[in-house]
C-alpha cells in the first residue's frame, strides 16, 4: 500500500519517539494539582475530547496524532482513509487549504461486545485540510465533522419539494384544461355543468393537499404543546361519526367494540385527525359492501401502558415490500385508486407524526388478500385523578 493512501501504521511516528496518539483520560488529572498541568497536556486533552475528528499527518504522510472522534468518523482505521490521504497529498503539494467530503465505510465496531444494534452509521464527513509548519517541519491538519444529518435533511427536502410540485401540478393542470373546455362549451349548459363539477373536485383535492401539508409542517418538530386528558371512547365516537358519510357512500359498514374507559394525554384535534385518516384510508381500500372495524384496548409497550386503537379492513392488503414505505409522504401502494378516491398520499404520514409527537407509534399488520390493521398507540394518562377514577 502506498504512503499517500495511508499505508503506514498510525503509531509509526510514535514508535520513532516523535509524537503519540492524542488519547488522554481526563480522569487521570488530579484536581488539586490542576494548576501544574502543562499547556501541552491541556491542549492534548482538548484534542482527545473534541467533537471534531482531528488528524495530524507529517510530510512523509505518516499519521502522528489523531483523536478517538477521527476513528469514529472513519478518518483513521488502522491506516489513513484513502480520501483523507488524497486531500493531505494535495495540501502538501499546493500549500492551499482544501475542503472536501468523504463517505467512510460502515463499521460494526462495538456490535459484538455491546450486544445491541450499532448507532446510525456516518454517511458523510465534511473535512478541512490545512498546512502548518512547526520548527521547519511541515504537517497537514485535517478536521472532520459528521455532516450526515444535514445531507439526509437536504435529500428529504429535495424529494419533498419535487413531490409537492408534482402533486400540485396535476390538479392545476386538470383545472386549466377543464376551464378551457368550459369556455369552449359555453353554449352547452350540460357540458358547462359537467366540467364545472370536475373543476370543483380538483380544486377541493388541491385544497385538501395544501391543508394537510400545513398540518404536517406543524408536526415536524416532534412535540405537541398543551396536552390535555383525552377520552378514548369519545374520540372513537367522534371519528366514526365523521367517517359515517364516506362509509355510507362507499357502502361500507362501520363496527366498533365495547367502550374501554381509557384516557390519554394529548392534543384532541390531532388525535382525531390521525384516527379519522386511518378510517378514511380503510374505507377507501375496502370493497363495496365490506366491513371496517375499530377496537381499543390497553397494551404494555416497553413497560409503558398504551392505549391501542386499531382500525381493520378486509381489503386487498399490503405487500411486505410496501409495508415499510406506506408511512412515507406521497407514497401510494395503488396510485390509480388513490387518484380515484382523491387521496393526497399524506394521510398515513400525518398519522405517524401525530403518534410520534405524543410519545407513541403506529403499528401495521397486513396480508395480501386478507386485509390490514393499523394500530395507533398513545401513552395512557397516569395522572393521579385518572388513576383514582380507574381504581373505583
C-alpha positions in Angstrom: 0.0 0.0 0.0 1.4 3.4 -0.9 2.2 6.0 1.7 -0.1 8.5 0.1 -3.0 6.2 0.7 -2.2 5.9 4.4 -0.2 2.7 4.2 2.0 3.4 7.2 0.8 2.4 10.7 -0.8 5.1 12.7 1.7 4.8 15.6 4.7 4.8 13.2 5.8 8.3 14.3 5.2 7.5 18.0 7.5 4.5 17.6 10.2 6.9 16.5 9.7 8.9 19.6 8.2 12.0 17.9 4.6 12.1 18.7 2.0 9.8 20.3 -1.7 9.3 19.7 -3.7 12.1 21.3 -5.7 9.9 23.7 -5.8 11.4 27.2 -8.0 10.3 30.1 -9.3 13.4 31.9 -9.9 11.3 35.0 -6.1 10.9 35.4 -5.7 14.6 36.2 -5.6 15.4 39.9 -7.9 18.3 40.6 -5.7 19.5 43.3 -2.7 19.8 41.0 -4.6 21.1 38.0 -2.6 24.4 38.0 0.5 22.3 37.5 -0.7 20.7 34.3 1.3 21.8 31.3 -0.3 23.7 28.5 0.7 20.9 26.2 -1.1 18.4 28.3 -4.3 20.5 28.3 -4.1 21.0 24.6 -3.7 17.3 24.1 -6.7 16.6 26.3 -8.7 19.2 24.3 -7.8 17.3 21.1 -8.7 14.0 22.6 -12.1 15.1 23.8 -13.1 17.2 20.8 -16.4 16.5 19.0 -14.5 17.2 15.8 -12.3 14.5 14.3 -8.7 15.7 14.2 -5.7 14.0 12.4 -2.2 15.4 12.1 -0.1 14.0 9.2 3.6 14.7 8.6 5.4 15.4 5.3 6.1 11.6 5.0 2.3 11.1 5.0 2.5 9.3 8.4 -0.2 9.9 11.0 1.5 11.4 14.0 -1.6 12.4 16.1 -5.3 11.7 16.0 -8.2 11.5 18.4 -10.9 9.0 19.0 -13.5 11.0 17.1 -11.4 10.7 14.0 -11.6 6.9 14.4 -15.4 7.0 14.9 -15.8 9.1 11.7 -13.7 6.6 9.7 -10.9 9.1 9.0 -8.4 6.7 10.6 -8.9 3.0 11.0 -5.6 1.3 11.2 -4.5 3.4 8.2 -5.4 6.8 6.9 -8.6 6.7 4.8 -7.9 7.0 1.1 -10.0 10.1 0.6 -8.2 11.8 3.5 -4.8 10.8 2.2 -5.6 12.3 -1.2 -6.6 15.5 0.4 -3.4 15.6 2.5 -1.2 14.9 -0.5 -2.9 17.8 -2.4 -2.4 20.2 0.5 1.3 19.2 0.9 1.8 19.8 -2.8 -0.1 23.1 -3.2 0.1 24.6 0.3 -3.6 25.7 -0.1 -6.4 24.6 2.2 -8.7 22.0 0.8 -12.4 21.3 1.8 -13.9 18.0 0.8 -16.5 15.4 1.8 -16.0 11.7 2.0 -18.1 8.7 2.8 -16.5 6.3 5.3 -17.1 2.6 5.1 -19.7 1.4 7.5 -18.3 -0.3 10.6 -19.7 -2.8 13.0 -17.3 -1.9 15.8 -18.8 -2.4 19.2 -21.7 -4.6 18.0 -20.5 -7.9 19.3 -19.3 -6.6 22.7 -22.3 -4.3 23.2 -24.8 -6.9 22.3 -27.1 -4.3 20.7 -27.6 -2.5 17.4 -25.0 0.0 16.4 -25.8 3.7 16.2 -26.9 5.1 12.8 -23.9 5.0 10.5 -21.9 8.1 9.5 -22.8 8.6 5.8 -20.9 11.9 5.1 -17.9 13.5 6.8 -17.1 17.2 5.9 -13.4 17.8 6.1 -11.0 20.7 6.1 -7.2 20.1 5.5 -4.7 22.9 6.3 -1.0 23.1 6.1 1.1 24.0 9.2 4.8 24.4 9.9 6.5 23.8 13.2 10.2 24.3 13.6 10.8 23.9 9.9 8.7 20.7 9.7 5.5 20.6 7.6 2.3 19.0 8.8 -1.3 18.8 7.5 -4.1 19.1 10.0 -7.3 17.5 8.9 -10.6 18.4 10.8 -13.7 16.3 10.1 -17.3 16.7 11.2 -20.3 14.4 10.8 -22.5 16.0 8.1 -24.8 13.0 7.7 -27.9 14.7 9.2 -27.6 17.8 7.0 -27.2 15.6 3.9 -30.2 13.5 4.9 -32.3 16.6 5.6 -31.2 18.1 2.2 -32.1 14.9 0.4 -35.5 14.8 2.1 -36.1 18.5 1.3 -35.3 17.9 -2.4 -37.6 14.9 -2.5 -40.4 16.7 -0.7 -40.2 19.7 -3.0 -40.3 17.5 -6.1 -43.2 15.6 -4.8 -45.2 18.7 -3.7 -44.6 20.2 -7.1 -45.8 17.1 -8.9 -48.9 16.7 -6.7 -49.9 20.4 -7.1 -49.2 20.4 -10.8 -51.6 17.5 -11.5 -54.8 19.2 -10.2 -53.7 22.6 -11.5 -53.2 21.1 -15.0 -56.6 19.4 -14.8 -58.3 22.7 -13.7 -56.7 24.6 -16.6 -57.8 22.1 -19.2 -61.4 21.9 -17.9 -61.6 25.7 -17.7 -60.7 25.8 -21.3 -63.3 23.2 -22.1 -65.9 25.2 -20.2 -65.1 28.3 -22.3 -65.4 26.3 -25.5 -68.7 24.8 -24.3 -70.3 28.0 -23.1 -73.4 27.3 -25.3 -73.9 23.8 -23.9 -75.2 24.1 -20.3 -74.8 20.3 -19.6 -71.2 20.4 -20.7 -70.5 23.5 -18.6 -72.0 21.8 -15.5 -70.0 18.6 -16.2 -66.7 20.4 -16.4 -67.6 22.8 -13.6 -68.1 19.8 -11.2 -64.7 18.4 -12.3 -63.1 21.7 -11.6 -64.7 21.8 -8.2 -63.5 18.3 -7.4 -59.9 19.1 -8.4 -59.9 22.4 -6.5 -61.2 20.6 -3.4 -58.5 18.0 -3.7 -55.8 20.6 -4.1 -57.2 22.5 -1.1 -57.1 19.2 1.0 -53.5 18.7 -0.1 -52.5 22.2 1.0 -54.2 21.8 4.3 -52.5 18.5 5.0 -49.2 20.0 4.1 -49.7 22.8 6.6 -50.8 20.3 9.2 -47.8 18.1 8.6 -45.3 21.0 8.8 -46.6 21.8 12.3 -45.7 18.3 13.4 -42.1 18.4 12.1 -40.6 19.4 15.5 -42.0 16.2 17.0 -43.6 17.8 20.0 -47.2 18.9 20.9 -48.0 21.7 23.3 -50.9 21.9 25.8 -51.6 18.2 26.3 -54.9 17.5 28.0 -56.7 14.3 29.1 -58.5 12.8 26.1 -61.3 10.2 26.5 -60.5 7.4 24.0 -64.1 6.3 23.7 -65.4 9.8 22.9 -62.5 10.2 20.5 -63.5 7.0 18.7 -67.2 8.0 18.6 -66.4 11.4 17.0 -64.1 9.8 14.4 -66.8 7.2 13.5 -69.4 10.0 13.2 -67.0 12.0 10.9 -66.4 9.0 8.7 -70.0 8.0 8.5 -70.9 9.8 5.3 -67.8 8.4 3.5 -68.7 4.9 4.6 -72.3 5.3 3.6 -71.3 6.5 0.1 -68.9 3.6 -0.3 -71.5 1.2 1.2 -69.1 0.2 4.0 -70.3 -0.9 7.4 -68.5 0.6 10.4 -68.4 -1.6 13.5 -66.9 -0.9 16.9 -66.2 -2.8 20.1 -67.2 -2.0 23.7 -66.1 1.2 25.4 -62.7 0.9 27.1 -62.8 3.8 29.7 -59.2 4.7 28.7 -57.8 8.2 28.8 -54.6 9.5 27.1 -52.7 12.7 27.4 -52.7 14.5 24.1 -53.9 17.1 21.6 -57.5 16.0 20.9 -57.7 17.7 17.5 -54.5 16.0 16.3 -55.5 12.6 17.6 -58.9 12.9 16.0 -57.2 13.8 12.7 -55.0 10.7 12.9 -57.9 8.4 13.7 -60.0 9.9 11.0 -57.2 9.4 8.5 -57.0 5.7 9.4 -60.7 5.3 9.0 -60.8 7.1 5.6 -57.9 5.0 4.5 -59.6 1.8 5.5 -62.9 2.8 3.8 -61.1 3.8 0.5 -59.3 0.4 0.4 -62.3 -1.8 1.2 -64.6 -3.5 -1.4 -68.2 -2.3 -1.6 -70.4 -3.9 1.0 -67.5 -4.9 3.3 -66.8 -4.0 6.9 -64.3 -1.7 8.7 -63.9 -2.3 12.4 -62.5 -0.2 15.2 -61.3 -1.7 18.5 -59.4 -0.3 21.5 -57.5 -1.9 24.4 -54.7 -1.3 26.8 -51.2 -2.6 25.8 -47.9 -2.6 27.6 -45.0 -1.4 25.3 -41.5 -1.2 26.8 -43.1 -1.2 30.3 -45.3 1.8 29.3 -49.1 1.4 29.4 -50.5 2.4 26.0 -54.0 2.9 24.6 -54.2 0.9 21.4 -56.8 2.0 18.8 -56.9 -0.5 15.9 -58.6 0.1 12.6 -59.1 -3.1 10.5 -60.3 -3.5 6.9 -60.8 -6.6 4.8 -59.4 -5.1 1.6 -56.7 -6.3 -0.7 -53.9 -6.0 1.9 -50.4 -4.5 1.5 -47.4 -6.4 0.2 -44.4 -6.8 2.6 -42.2 -4.6 0.3 -44.8 -1.8 0.5 -45.4 -2.0 4.3 -42.1 -0.3 5.0 -43.0 2.7 2.9 -46.7 3.4 3.3 -45.9 6.0 6.0 -43.7 8.0 3.7 -45.1 11.3 2.4 -46.8 10.9 -1.0 -46.1 7.1 -1.2 -49.1 5.2 -2.6 -49.4 1.5 -3.0 -52.1 1.8 -5.7 -51.7 5.2 -7.4 -54.8 4.7 -9.6 -57.1 4.0 -6.6 -55.7 7.0 -4.7 -56.4 9.3 -7.6 -60.0 7.9 -7.8 -60.6 8.4 -4.1 -59.0 11.9 -4.0 -56.2 10.7 -1.7 -53.2 13.1 -1.2 -50.7 10.5 -0.1 -50.1 12.4 3.2 -52.7 10.7 5.5 -50.6 8.0 6.9 -47.5 10.3 7.2 -49.6 12.6 9.3 -50.7 9.6 11.5 -47.1 8.6 12.0 -46.1 12.2 13.1 -49.1 12.6 15.4 -48.2 9.3 17.1 -44.6 10.2 17.5 -45.3 13.7 18.8 -47.4 12.1 21.6 -44.7 9.6 22.5 -46.4 6.8 20.8 -46.2 5.0 17.5 -48.2 3.4 14.7 -48.2 -0.3 14.0 -49.2 -2.2 10.9 -50.2 -5.8 10.2 -51.3 -6.7 6.7 -51.5 -9.7 4.4 -52.3 -9.5 0.7 -55.8 -10.8 0.0 -56.8 -10.7 3.7 -56.8 -7.1 4.8 -54.9 -4.6 7.0 -54.8 -3.5 10.6 -53.4 -0.1 11.6 -52.9 0.3 15.3 -52.4 3.7 16.9 -50.5 3.5 20.2 -50.7 6.5 22.6 -49.4 6.6 26.2 -52.2 6.3 28.8 -52.8 9.2 31.1 -51.4 8.2 34.5 -52.2 11.4 36.4 -53.5 10.9 40.0 -57.0 12.0 39.1 -57.2 9.5 36.3 -55.7 6.7 38.4 -58.2 7.2 41.2 -61.1 7.1 38.8 -59.8 3.9 37.3 -59.4 2.2 40.7 -63.0 2.8 41.7 
